[in-house]
């Protein structure tokens, strides 16, 4: 029986994030009304960390602690595979080959997706768009690289994606990549770091968060197109920092 319980817990921590992000969990959650973030923790026992967790994401990054953060090596040999509208976000699945190195471990990029407005704030400042690059290591640990966008010139990579973006929830489109997955990221990849969680149910904790200091640009028209397809904001409100250090 103990082995069964252990395996069930391991499945929840390692597989559920993929299920949650693809809308396959039996409980329907959302961003509005009685399905919104304030109710996630009570919707299903599997979601209890959404209300009980002490290291939840996103956060308002502030009160930074100076640290000698190691440079993160990026290897970008993967490619786009498909773009999906799962009703919660627009997600791009990628083929194996794009990785980052953190804490002496290799994390492979699984997918990246978008939130508008941004989920994380920087000293109270919100951004019109945020991308999350979700990585996983062989042990099942997760690491998210977050990229914040500011209004500015049209983003060529975003434009390429938006031209294929499915407009209806549940739709997906195969895409022939013009760009590599990390081509969205700025050349300067200095970052802030904190320990957090998934920002969607089941809100599992133990996620390494890397928030890039440099931002990308996106046009107002590109943001509006994303918002029109989503029909509503898809950002979880910021969560208490509690005793967590935020390193820079």
C-alpha positions in Angstrom: 0.0 0.0 0.0 2.8 2.4 0.8 4.3 1.8 -2.6 0.9 2.6 -4.2 0.7 5.9 -2.3 4.2 6.8 -3.2 3.6 6.1 -6.9 0.4 8.2 -6.8 2.2 11.1 -5.2 5.0 10.9 -7.7 2.6 10.8 -10.6 0.9 13.9 -9.2 4.1 15.9 -9.0 5.6 14.9 -12.3 2.7 14.3 -14.7 -0.1 16.5 -13.4 1.5 19.7 -14.6 1.3 18.4 -18.2 -2.3 17.3 -17.7 -3.3 20.5 -16.0 -1.8 22.6 -18.8 -3.5 20.6 -21.5 -6.9 20.7 -19.8 -7.2 16.9 -19.3 -7.9 17.0 -15.6 -11.5 16.0 -14.7 -12.1 19.2 -12.7 -12.7 22.3 -14.9 -10.9 25.3 -13.6 -10.5 28.7 -15.1 -9.8 32.4 -14.5 -13.2 33.8 -13.9 -16.1 33.4 -11.4 -16.5 30.3 -9.4 -13.8 28.5 -11.5 -11.3 31.3 -10.8 -8.0 31.3 -8.9 -9.5 32.1 -5.5 -11.5 28.8 -5.7 -8.8 26.5 -7.1 -7.7 25.1 -3.8 -11.2 23.9 -2.8 -12.2 22.5 -6.2 -10.3 19.2 -5.9 -8.1 17.6 -3.2 -5.4 17.4 -5.8 -5.5 21.2 -6.0 -5.1 21.9 -2.2 -1.6 23.4 -2.6 -3.3 26.3 -4.5 -4.6 27.5 -1.2 -2.3 25.8 1.4 1.0 26.2 -0.3 3.6 28.5 1.3 5.8 28.9 -1.8 3.3 29.7 -4.5 3.8 31.5 -7.8 3.6 34.0 -9.3 4.9 36.7 -7.1 5.7 40.4 -7.0 9.5 40.3 -7.2 11.0 42.8 -4.8 13.3 43.0 -1.7 16.1 41.4 -3.7 19.1 39.7 -2.2 22.4 40.2 -4.1 23.9 36.9 -5.1 26.5 35.5 -7.4 24.1 33.7 -9.7 25.8 31.2 -12.0 25.4 31.7 -15.8 22.8 29.3 -17.2 23.9 27.5 -20.3 21.2 27.2 -23.0 21.3 24.5 -25.7 18.8 25.0 -28.5 18.6 22.0 -30.7 14.8 21.4 -30.4 12.1 22.8 -32.7 8.5 23.8 -32.6 6.0 20.9 -33.1 2.5 22.2 -32.6 0.6 25.2 -31.2 -2.4 24.5 -29.0 -5.3 26.5 -27.7 -6.3 24.6 -24.5 -8.7 27.2 -23.3 -6.3 28.4 -20.6 -3.4 29.6 -22.7 -1.7 29.3 -26.1 1.0 26.6 -25.7 3.8 25.5 -28.1 5.0 22.0 -27.7 8.6 21.4 -28.8 10.7 18.4 -29.9 13.6 17.3 -27.6 16.9 19.0 -27.8 16.5 22.4 -26.1 17.9 22.4 -22.5 19.2 24.5 -19.7 21.7 23.7 -16.9 20.8 24.6 -13.4 22.3 23.4 -10.1 24.5 20.9 -12.0 21.4 19.3 -13.6 20.1 19.3 -17.2 16.5 20.4 -17.6 14.8 19.7 -21.0 12.3 22.1 -22.5 8.8 20.6 -22.8 6.8 23.6 -24.0 6.3 27.3 -23.7 3.1 29.2 -23.2 1.7 32.7 -22.6 -0.1 34.8 -20.1 -1.7 38.3 -20.5 -1.3 40.4 -18.4 1.9 39.1 -16.9 1.7 36.8 -13.9 4.9 37.9 -12.2 5.4 41.6 -11.3 8.7 43.5 -10.8 8.4 45.8 -7.9 4.7 46.3 -8.5 5.0 46.7 -12.3 2.8 44.5 -14.5 3.7 43.7 -18.1 1.3 43.1 -21.1 2.5 39.6 -21.8 4.6 36.9 -20.2 6.0 33.6 -21.6 6.8 30.6 -19.5 9.4 28.1 -20.8 8.6 24.9 -18.8 11.5 22.4 -18.3 11.9 19.1 -16.6 14.9 17.0 -15.5 15.1 13.2 -15.4 14.0 13.2 -11.7 10.8 15.0 -12.6 11.9 18.4 -11.1 10.6 21.4 -12.9 12.2 24.7 -13.9 10.5 27.7 -15.5 12.2 30.5 -17.4 9.9 33.5 -17.5 10.2 36.2 -20.1 8.4 39.5 -19.7 7.3 41.6 -22.7 7.0 45.4 -22.9 5.0 47.3 -25.6 7.2 48.2 -28.5 8.0 47.1 -32.1 6.2 44.0 -33.5 7.9 40.8 -32.3 8.8 38.6 -35.4 8.7 35.3 -33.4 5.4 36.1 -31.9 4.0 37.1 -35.3 5.1 33.7 -36.7 3.3 31.9 -33.9 0.2 34.1 -33.9 -0.3 33.4 -37.7 -0.9 29.7 -36.7 -2.6 30.4 -33.4 -5.9 28.3 -33.1 -8.8 30.6 -32.2 -11.0 27.9 -30.6 -10.3 26.0 -27.3 -9.3 22.4 -28.0 -7.7 23.1 -31.3 -4.1 22.5 -32.2 -2.1 23.1 -35.4 1.1 21.5 -36.5 3.8 24.1 -37.2 6.9 24.2 -39.4 9.4 26.1 -37.3 11.1 29.2 -38.7 12.7 29.9 -35.3 14.3 27.9 -32.5 12.4 27.7 -29.2 14.8 30.0 -27.3 14.8 32.6 -30.2 12.2 34.5 -28.2 14.7 35.1 -25.4 16.9 38.2 -25.2 20.7 37.9 -25.7 21.2 39.1 -22.1 19.9 36.3 -19.9 20.8 37.7 -16.5 18.0 36.7 -14.1 16.2 36.8 -10.8 15.6 33.5 -9.0 13.1 32.2 -6.5 11.5 28.9 -5.5 7.9 28.6 -6.4 5.1 26.5 -7.9 3.1 25.9 -11.0 0.8 28.9 -11.6 -2.1 26.6 -12.6 -3.7 23.7 -10.8 -2.4 21.5 -9.1 -0.1 24.4 -8.1 2.7 21.9 -7.2 5.6 23.4 -5.4 9.4 22.8 -5.7 9.6 24.6 -9.1 12.8 26.6 -9.8 11.8 30.0 -11.2 14.2 32.0 -13.4 12.8 35.4 -14.3 14.9 37.2 -17.0 15.9 40.7 -16.2 15.9 41.8 -19.8 12.6 42.0 -21.6 11.3 41.4 -25.1 9.0 43.7 -27.0 5.6 43.0 -28.5 3.2 45.3 -30.3 -0.1 46.4 -28.8 -1.8 44.7 -31.8 -0.1 41.4 -31.0 -1.2 41.6 -27.4 -4.8 42.4 -28.3 -4.9 39.5 -30.7 -3.9 37.1 -28.0 -6.4 38.6 -25.6 -9.2 38.3 -28.2 -8.5 34.6 -28.6 -8.4 34.0 -24.9 -11.5 36.0 -24.2 -10.4 36.9 -20.7 -7.2 37.6 -18.7 -5.3 34.4 -18.0 -3.0 35.4 -15.2 -3.1 34.1 -11.6 -2.8 36.9 -9.1 0.5 37.3 -7.3 0.9 35.1 -4.1 2.5 35.9 -0.8 6.3 35.8 -0.8 6.4 34.7 2.9 10.0 34.0 3.9 11.4 33.2 0.5 14.6 35.0 -0.7 14.5 36.5 -4.2 18.0 36.4 -5.6 19.4 38.7 -8.2 
